Amino acid sequence: MVSTRGIGVLAGSFAVGAIMFLAPCRAQSEQLKHTCVPVGMKGGKANWALFNSPICTHRGVVFIAFVGPNPRDGTGYQTVVGKLADGKWQFSVVEPNNLNDPWHAQPSLVVDAAGHVHVTYNMHSSPWQYCVSLRPADIRRWVFRGQKLRGPHDRLESGVVYGEGRAAIPGNRITYQFMTTDRNGVPYVIFREALKNLPGTDYFKMQWSLGIARYDARQRKWLRVGPGRGVRVFATEPGRRVQGGRVYFDPNNRMHVSWIWYAEYEKDGSGHLKPNWPGYAYSDDCGTTFHRADGKPLKLPVRLADVPKVISPDWLEPTEKGYFAAYTELCASPHGVPYLWVEPKAPRKGRHRAIIQYLKDKGWNEPMLTPYAASRFTVDSKGRLTAISSGICVHRSHDSGRTWQHHTVPGSRSSMIWLDYAYSLHSDGVRFLAMENETGELKVYTVEISAE
């Protein structure tokens, strides 16, 4: 059944402004060429997020999703999906009444192997808000496969629905959803959910856990990872909340997973000040079984004592802001070597955003600071790292992050960055969505890297 709730195509298609071929950059026998395509629409504070994945390239077509002002009333916000094909933008509204909730209620999207666009959006401890395009690569009509809210879609209290949930994606009380595909085009989503989501349970004691689901195209439904029945969440621990999840597939289709063991919510906010640290696991069978970084098998759900600390909170000095932010970034080399990114809440000299690499027989190495405090990074087919900072600057490393070459994108401004993970899986270049901090202007950048 096609949902018509607030869904429609914004009037017309929008021609792309002149594509800018920016000055090439050279470093270590490489040439970098940047192109920029303005979206022609704005995001803003309601679109601020670090957890999500709002850009995906499929068969040369770029899809994006963002929260922007609703032009009908001038005060509300809407979730918009955009499609860039043949030099023109087309837009569609999937949610006309989005929460104005920075860092929580922003969209993620992914495109499956058949070309259907999957969009998740407008959630902060809510049932799944989820739409799928009716036809492949066509954003004009959508099928709503989430769970209806109890009231206005721009009110947090409308999302109070108990139980496991009745959406096509398992789980309930969802936040921080990140969507990606494996090397064969199979979609995955990782998210925070409530394990103890029953009437009368205090919000702060719902045992906030990490879930992962895989899309089954034949059944047209999402299934939890793991060996089968009896496994609900991927990782959980009483007295902790697990979030900041990331999934990445290396060239051998090994599935890498990262997250943060965060302290449990406390009504007085003290949980934010307690020590926390990242965790990691991998799977060689698309999520049926999992292992620690050293190869030892894991049982689901993963518990706190099952995996060693990727980095100890002792790397940071206690501050009034706490330890690590509740986000991770993740990628892996062609040989399956994982790189995990963390962010201290209170950066200081020698202690800011950093990458940690796992070395066989040696374990996790000492954190390496990212260049210009870069927040996004990936690995190409030759094992070279590319990092992106908000300047906008593109950084390249040929020695696993020990040294970097820096290239400022001419004409760019300080921006929030979201990497196109699907593009990076099949290209040595990078593509990303950028939103200028001052203006909210959205732009899609592509950086092609070639040998001289």
Secondary structure, 3 states (H helix, E strand, C coil): CCCCCCCEEEEEEEECCCCCCCCCEEECCEEEEEEEEEEEEECCHHHCCCCCCCEEEECCEEEEEEEEECCCCCCCEEEEEEEEECCEEEEEEEEEEECCCCCCCCCEEEECCCCCEEEECCCCCECCCEEEEEECCEEEEEEECCCCCCCCCCCHHHHCCCCCCCCCCCCCCEEEEEEEECCCCCEEEEEEEECCCCCCCCHHHCCEEEEEEEEECCCCEEEECCCCCCCCCCECCCCEEEEEEEEEECCCCCEEEEEEEEECCCCCCHHHHCCCEEEEEEECCCCCCEECCCCCEECCCECHHHCCCCCCHHHCCCCCCCCECCCCEEEECCCCCEEEEECECCCECCECCEEEEEECCCEECCCEECHHHCCEEEECCCCCEEEEECCCEEEEECCCCCCCEEEECCCCCCEEEEECHHHHHCCCCEEEEEEECCCCEEEEEEEEEEEC
